[in-house]
Amino acid sequence: MISLFDLFKIGIGPSSSHTVGPMRAAQRFMAALHDPAAVARLHVTLYGSLAWTAQGHATDKAVILGLCGELPQSVDPDAADGIVSRVVEMKQIGFQGCFIPFDPDHDLVLDRQTVPPVHPNTLQFEALDAAGNVLDCARFCSVGGGFIVSESVTESAGYAQPAVPHPFTSGAELLQQARNSGLSIAALVLENECALRPRQEVEAYLDEIIAVMMACIARGMGQTGILPGRLTVRRRAAALHEKLLERERANMHSAHGIMDWISLFAIAVNEENAAGGRVVTAPTNGAAGIIPSVLRYYRDYCMPLPPASTQQGMRDFLLTASAIGGLFKLNASISGAEVGCQGEVGVASSMAAAGLAAALGGTPEQIEDAAEIGMEHHLGMTCDPVAGLVQIPCIERNAFGAVKAINAASLALNGDGAHLVSLDQVIRTMAETGRDMNQRYKETSLGGLAVNLPEC
């Protein structure tokens, strides 16, 4: 089991694997320095997908922030640019009372030629003395969703967890654990989480994740202007929000009106993500709008329950979604650089479908069915961000992923849970499809829309 504390991380945009992960890696490297006072220079090399989309995904900015000791969950998004500008101007990193020379123009290298041996998102940190000798060196892989592992350590070792009462590593095992225990998926995941930390801490974190997600939607619906980057994409969530409010004030209701609100919620989150705002990896930043959008749909449009019941329903939603996301992380990938956007938007849609089915009272079998449907119809989706920015087609993809998730949950809840294709089979198919996918379509901006849409 992968903990919900790992799957749902509070951070900043625009990318979990290219922003959150590299910032955490840089901070971890600095925290492990043996003798900061002896360091005369820092040198960082980005490989593979990190090198190809460094500026568009703000990887360079994230690395600088991490070297300065900042972390994604605590850095002030409004202060981040100022921190980076000071480093660029002064050409040094302030760390533990030391000022270490670091010139991003020369000491942050984008190596697009070397093929990293373990994972396409690889970065190396070196601390050098005055003679140019390497004092400390570390290589990390950013494997999606903000997860980082040392290149020398296998991924499975990096996911080691203490013993839990209801262990599962497949959809079939998850269903069997539910049958054996008589618990819902949300309840058994909660018991697993409470084996790792106090129940009060687990519930407080769930509520914090919900609050950050809802705050991100609210902020995104109120912001206007142009998103960062050379595409000059204009924010549209605020205008769409006002248009939907005008319809309501005029008592104009269309059959697809709720779909417009769902799309708005997702777009609002992903515009915030594209602008470097505060978001939750769900399971990644590029797909951060899907789960909040469907969660808001559940809160605002499903069964008028008392507030306490609605809050518990949202907790059950996230607990169930984390179980599904963990299965994809363990048995396939949630990294666009590894398997394409099916591993980001597809996984998020599958998680949201399962979460909604759980919150609406679905059986474990119906929940597993919803998760399978959610992914099955995202298989093969490429990751081809135009100009390396998490904007086109990423923002709209979240809106469609949210609508698909609700449709998947509805189909599953209208059945009895019996279906031919299992969740495990679709996860295995997603992994195989990702391995077969041309590298151009894996977050390199070397194929698809990234080369067919003029950047003007």
N, C-alpha and C positions, 0 to 999 in steps of 0.2 A: 504494500500500500504506500502511495505517495501522499503525504499530508496535505490538507487544504492550506496549511500555512506556507507550503512551498508552491502550490499551484496558483493561489491568489496572493500576489505580492503587490503592495502599494508602491508605485514608482512614478516616473515621468516619461513622457513620450520622446521620440515617436516609435521606438521599437524595443521590445523586450530583449531580443537576442543581440541587437546591434547597439542598444543604448543602455538598458538596465544591466545586462550581463557584463559588458565591458567596464562599466563604472564600478560594479562590484569586484571585478577582477583586479582593476587598478588599485582600489582601496585595500583589497586583501594583500596585494603585493607590497604596498607601502607599509601596512601594519606589520608585515613579517620581516622588514629590513633589519639586518643584524646590527648595523652601526650607521644610522642616517648621517651622522656628522662626517663620516669618511667618504660619503658619496659625492663625487665631483660632477656627475652627469647622469641623467636618466635617458634611456633609449627605448622606444616602443615600436614594435612592428606588427602591423595588421596584415593578415593573410586571407586569401579566398574571398568569400562573399563580404566579409568585413571591409576588405580593401576596395572592392568594386563599388560599394554603396556607402562609403564612410561619411562623406559630407551630407548626402541626402538623408541618412539615418542618424545623423548627429553622433556618430561613433567617436569622431575626433573630440568633440565637446565632452562626451561622456568620459573618455579616458582622462582628460585634463581634470574634470571634476573629481574623479576617483583618486587621481594622484594627489589632489589637494585634501583628501580625506573625506569627501562627501559620499553619501549613500543615497540611492534612489528614493528610499522611503522617507528620508528626512531632509533632503536638499530642498531649499526654497526655489520653486521654478522661476519666480520673478527675480531672484538674485543670481541665478545660474550664469546668465550671459555676462554679468559684471565680473564674476569670478574668473571666467574664461578669458575675458578681455584683459584683465590684469596680468594673467600668466603670459598671454601673447605679447603684451607690451613690455613687461619686465624680463621676460625670457627666463623665468625661474619659478620653482614650486616652493611654497612655504609649507614646511612640515616639521612638527615637533621642535619648533624654535630654530630650525635650520632653513637655509635658502639654497635649494639645489638647482643648478643650471639645467634648464630644459627649454629648448627652442622648438616649438611645434613644427616650424617650417623644415627643420633638419632632423629633429629627434623623434618625430612621429612619421614613420615610413609606411607607405601603402604598397605592399608587395603583391602585385597582381600576377606574377609569373610563377612563384613557388606554389605547388599544390600541397596543402597541409595533409599530413599522413592520416590523421584520425577523424577530423571533422572540418567542414568547410568554413566554420566560424572559429578561427584560431587566432590568438594574439600572444605576443611574447614581450616580456618586460625584462630590462637589464639595468642594473645599477653599476656604474663604472667608477673607478678611482681616478686620481689625477693622471696616472700613467696609462689610462685606457684599459686597465685590467677589470675583468668582470668580478664584482663583489657578490652580487646576487642575481639570479636569473630564474624566471618562472614562465611557463607556457600554460595557457588556459584555453579551454574550448567552451564557447557560449552555445549551449545545446538547445536553446529555445525556452521561452517563458521566463527568462531571467536566470535560469539555472546555469551555473558554471562548474566545471570540473577540471582538475589538473589533467593535462594531456597525457601524463604518465599513468593515470588511474583509469580503469575501465568505468564506463558509465554505470554499470550495475553496482559496482562497489560504491559509487557516489550516491546511490539511492538507498543504501542500507538503513533500515529502520529497526528500532527496538521491537520486541515481540508485541503483537496486538491480539486481542481475543478472537477476532474474526478475520484472519488473513485471506487475501485473495489476490491473484495475479492474472485473472482472466474473467471474462463475462460469465462463463459457465460456473466458475468458482464463486463469483459474487452471488449468483442466483442460488447456488447450493447453500452458501452461508446463510442467506435469507431464509431458505426453507428450514435449515437445521435449527436456527435460532428463533424462528417465528417473528423476527423483527423486520421492519421496513428497511430499505437500503439506507435511508437517512439515519435511522436509529442505530444500525450496526456500525455505520461510519462514525457516528458520534461516540459510540463506545470505544472504537479504535482510537479516535483522537484523544479521548479522556484517559486512555492508557499511557499517553505520551505527555500530557499536561493536565492541569486541573480543569474541570468542566466549566467553571466560571471564566477561565481564560479563553477557552474555546468559544463559548457563546459570546463573550465580549469581542473577540476577533471577528466572528461572523457578523455581528452588528456593525462593527467598524467598516468592514468590507461593503456591507449594504449602504452605509451612510456615505462612503467615498464614491460609490457608484452613482447614487442618486444625486450627490452634489456635483459630480462631473456632468451629468445630464443637464442639471439646472444651469450650471455655468456655461456649458456649450450652447444652450438655447438663447443665451443673452449676449453672446460675443459676436461682433461684426469685424469686417476688415479682410485683409489678405493673409493667407497662410504663408509661413516662411518658405523660401525656395524660389527658384527661377521660373516655375510654372505660373506664378501669380494666381493661384487658385483662390477664388473669393469664398469666404464662409457663407453658407446658405441656411444654416439651422435657425438663426434668429428670424430671418424673413419667412421661412416655412412655418415657424412657430406662430408668428403674427397672422399669417394667412389662415392657419387652422383655427386660431382664436376668433378671427373675423367670421368664419363659417359658423362657429358655435353661437356667437352673439346674434347672427342673423337666423339662427335656428335652421341652418342648412345642414342636412345630414345625408351622406352618401353611403351606399352599401359597403364601400371599401374604406370608409373614413378611419376606422381603427388602424388599418394598415398604414395610413399616412402618419399617424402618431407613432407607431412602432418604428417606422423608418426615421422619423425625426429624432427619436431618442437615440438610435444607433448613430446617426450622422452627427448629432451633437457631441457624443463621446469621442468619436474618431476625429472630429475637427479639433477637439481639445488635445487629443493625442498628437496629431500632426503639428500642433503649435507648441509641443513640449510641455503640456499641462499635466496635472496630477491625474493619473488613471490607475486602474487595477489590471494586472495581467490576468486575462480570463480566457484561455490560458496564456495568451500572448498580448502584446500591445497592439499589433496589427489587427487583431480580432477582438479588441477590448470592448467594442460597442454591443456585441450580440447578447451576452448574458445580462448586462444591465438593462438593455432594451426589453428583453423578454421578462425580466424580473419586474420592471416597471409596469409592463402590460399586466402581469399577474396582480400586482398591487392595486392598479387603478381600474381594471376592467373585469376581473374575475371575482366571482362570489363575494358579496358584501359581508365580510366577516368582521367580528370585533377586532380592534387594533392588535391585541395580544395574539389572536389566532393568525392574523395576517403576518405578523412578525415571525411567528413560528413557521408559517408556511414558507416564508422567504429563507429562513434558516435551513429548512428541509430541502428547499430548492438548491442551495449552494452545497450542502453536504452531499446530496445525490450527484450533482454536477461534478464535484471533486472526485468522486469514485470513478466516473466515466473518463474524465480527463486523465486521471492517473493510469488507467488502462492503456490509453493511447500513448502516454509518455513512456510507460514501461515496455510496451510491445511494438511500438512503431516510432513515432516522433511528433513533436509539436513545433518543429523548426522549419520555417519556409525555405531556409537555405539547404535543408536536407531532403525534404519531400514535397516542396511547393506549398501553395496556399491551402491545399486540402488539409495540411497539418495545422493550419492556423484557423481560418474561417470555418473549414469543415469540422474540425474538432470542437470549436466553440459552439457551432450550431448543434452538434450531437450532444454536447454537455447541456446546452440550454433546453433542448427537447426533453432530455431525461429529467432535468430539474423541474420543468413545468409540469410534466406528467406526474412527478412525485408530489408536487405542491397541490395538484388537483385530485389527489387521492388514488393515483394509479397503483396497480399491483407491481411487484418486482418484475414480473414478466412483461407487463405493458411498458414499464420504464426502459427495460432493455431493448424492447422493440422500438420505442421512440428514438433511443440513441442510435440504433442501427439505421433507421430511416434517415435520420439527420445527416449521417455521414455518407450513406450510399449515394446520395444525390449531390455530393461534392467531390466524388472520386475523380482524380485527374486534374483538379484545379491547379493552374500554374501560379507562380509568384513572379510577377513581371512589373514591378513598380516603375512608373514613368519617371525618368530623371533620378531614380534612386530615392524618391520621396514617398513616404507612406501616405499618399493622397489619392492618386489615380492608378488603378481602380479600387484601391483599398477601402476608401470611405464608403462608397456605395455598396461594396461587397458585404459590409457589415449589415446594412439595411436588408439586403436580400437574405443573408444568413439568418437574421432574426425572424423574418417572415417564414422561412423554410422550417425553422425550429418549431414555431407554433403549429404549423401545418403537420409536422411530423408527430408532435405530441397529440394533436387532435385525431389523426389517423390511428395512432396506437391505442388511445383511450376508447375509440369506437370499436376496437377489436377485443379479443380475449387474451392477447399476449402471444398467441401461436403464430409463428411465421417461419418461412423457409430459410432465409439468410440470417445467420446469427451475428451478434455484435463482434464476436471473435473472428468470424470469417471476414467481415468487412474491415476490421482493423488490420488483419493480415493482408488483405487486398490493397489497402491504402499503403502499407509499408512496401509491398512489392511494386506498386505503381510508382511510388516515390523513387525507389532504386532505379527503375527503368527510365525515369524522366530525364530528358536532356538537361545538362547543367545550366544551360542558358535560361531555363525557366525556373530556376531555384534562387531567387532573390539576388541575382547578379545584374539585373537591368540590361541583359544582353540579348533578350528575345521577347517575343510577344508584343504587347502594347508599348513596352519600353522602347522598341525600335521602330514601330509603325506609326506612333503618334509624334508629329513634329513638336519640338520643344520651343515653340514661339508664341 
